[in-house]
Structure formats: C-alpha cells, structure tokens
Amino acid sequence: MLKSPLWRVFLHISFWLLYLSSPFYSYINQDLSKYSYVILILANLAFLPYYYLVAYSLIPRFFNKQKWPFFIISTLLSYTLFSWVCQLIMRAFFDKLVTEHEITIFSESLKRSVLDPLEFFRMVIVTLIPLSIMTMRRYMRMNAAHANLIKLNTDLELNFLKSQINPHFLFNTLNNIYSLSLQKSDRSPEMILKLSDLMRYMLYECNVATVSLKREIQFLEDYIALEKIRHGDKAEITFTVEGETENKNIPPLLLIPFVENAFKHGINAQFGNAWVHIKLKLDTNATAFLFSIENNKPTLPEPKKQLNGGIGIENAKKRLHMIYPKTHQLRIEETNNTFIVELSIEKL
C-alpha cells in the first residue's frame, strides 16, 4: 500500500484535510464567525510547506544520514520560521475580527511564543508524522532487501551443493563402469547407455527448484538398475514405492546421495551375501513423505575413508536443513550388522 502512488496521495490529502479542519473541533465550544475559521485555516496552511520541507529535504539529507545535530537545528529553525509566518497571517487579519469575544480568544493565541508548549507540541506532531512514515518505509525497504539477499545467498548455496552432487555421482558411476570394463563384461555398453540417460536428467532437468516425484523416482530406478547390472545375482537389491506419487514435487537429486552411500559402503565393499533394501512411502493422505534405506555392513572393516568421502551425505543434510527447516527428520544409524537411513518430511 505504501508503494502505491494513489494510496500515498490519498493519505496526504486525508492528513491535510484532518489537520486543516482542526479549528472546527478545537473551538467547537466557542462562538466564532465563519471568517474566523477561514483565518485559522490559512494560518495552519503555513505548516504545509514546513511538513514537506521536513519530509522530503531535512529527513533524507540529515536524519537518514545520521547527521543528528544538523537535523535538530534545521528542524527547529524551520519550525521557528513557519510558526512566525503563521502568527503573521493571524495578525494580518486580526483587525478583521468583529466581536470582542473573538479578539479575546485570538489575542491569547497571538501572545504565544514559538517555545510555547502548545505551539511546540504542534511542531512535534507535524514533524513526527513524516518522520515515522519515512522511517517505516525505510525499515520495510531494508527488510525486503535483507530478505532478498538471504534468498539469493540460499539459492547460490543450494546451486553450489547441487553442482557438487553431479561430479560426485558421475565419479562413482564411472568407477562402476570402469570395474566392469576391467572384467571385460558384455554389459558395459548397457551401463554407458544408462549413464547417458542419468546424465541427461541431471544436466537438463535438474536446473529447477523442484521436479516431479515420479521423475525423481525414475531417476533412482535407473541408478539402481545400473547397480543391478554391475552386481548381477551376487546381491539382493529391492526398491519399493508405496502411496500416490502424482502431483508431488521434490528437490532434484535429494535422495541419490543416500542411495549411493548404501552401495558404496555396503554392497561394493562386501563379498557375497550383500543386500540393499530401499523403500519410499507416502502416507494415506499423500502428504507425509517417508524414505528409508537399509543395507548390511561388509564383513571386513572398511579402509580409512578418503578426504573427499561423505560429500554427498553432508550436502544432502545441508539441503534438507535449508529447504525443509524444522519439517524433516533424518536418522542415520549404524548397528553391528547394518546401516540404516530414515528420512521423513512432513509435507512435500
């Protein structure tokens, strides 16, 4: 509303109509002629240029730049000048007042100095109104700029985290293909084709805040298919989806780090009897989102992690914190025999 020119014009006109009509309710119990009210309104008009001088010159030039002494001195000098002009107008028409009653009333007003409490109070009112309005507008602009800056920083950080996922994912998948090529597997071309489909999704469909849940599930299924090609019958790999997934969106590549991690530290690090169970579920109202992964631990302890290990999981945690603050729960648990990851989001 404050940004609308018409609304601001309406506020200005309303304020001055209220202010210039003050003689009518200030002297409501006095028997004054119409001519006296005209004189009072003309005298009050002297504060109209004072208002705009303060609002559009003194406040931006001194108050907003925190030049307090200049603002106070210039405001007091301006008030003194316009208060003096107000009294000049009153005196110029003083001899036009016809009744002794009116002369008595206005002679008391004319005796007031610029430091009279009533005159000073009027100055304070006329000064505080533009000061408070402009301070509020300035505060709102600063808040809006701060909110935009926070959003920009968040978007930049999310894009950075997402950009880290792509090479991390590619690195792991290429390792898988490389291991098959060493074995001279006939399935290497099929894996390369699958990888091409995955990369097409990551490069051309993930440059948005959210994607359809069905498309993200398809991406996970393609990745799991790659792992099944690689491991064949040596590992038990399941992926089940329950609930209605239509018209649901999710940030792209949010779940793949957990899936990658299950294979990297589970099946890929183990010889025989390996398994990974992945489950995605939406509750009966299709609002709450549940995602869980469970895999068995390798029989032999894993070698010490490389320095770049865990990038995907840490990125996923940061993205969840930024996108779903206080509306998600992530549990990563390690038992003697299994790794368990459980993610719940209150509403997609």
Secondary structure, DSSP 8 states (H G I E B T S, - for coil): -TT-HHHHHHHHHHHHHHHHTHHHHHTTTS---HHHHHHHHHHHTTHHHHHHHIIIIIIIIIITTT-HHHHHHHHHHHHHHHHHHHHHHHHHTGGG---HHHHHHHHHHHT--TTSHHHHHHHHHHHHHHHHHHHHHHHHHHHHHHHHHHHHHHHHHHHHHHHHHHHHHHHHHHHHHHHHHHTT-TTHHHHHHHHHHHHHHHHHT-SSS-EEHHHHHHHHHHHHHHHHHHHGGGEEEEEEEES--TT-EE-TTSSHHHHHHHHHTTGGG--SSEEEEEEEEE-TTS-SEEEEEEEE--SS------TTTTHHHHHHHHHHHHHSTTSEEEEEEE-SSEEEEEEEES--
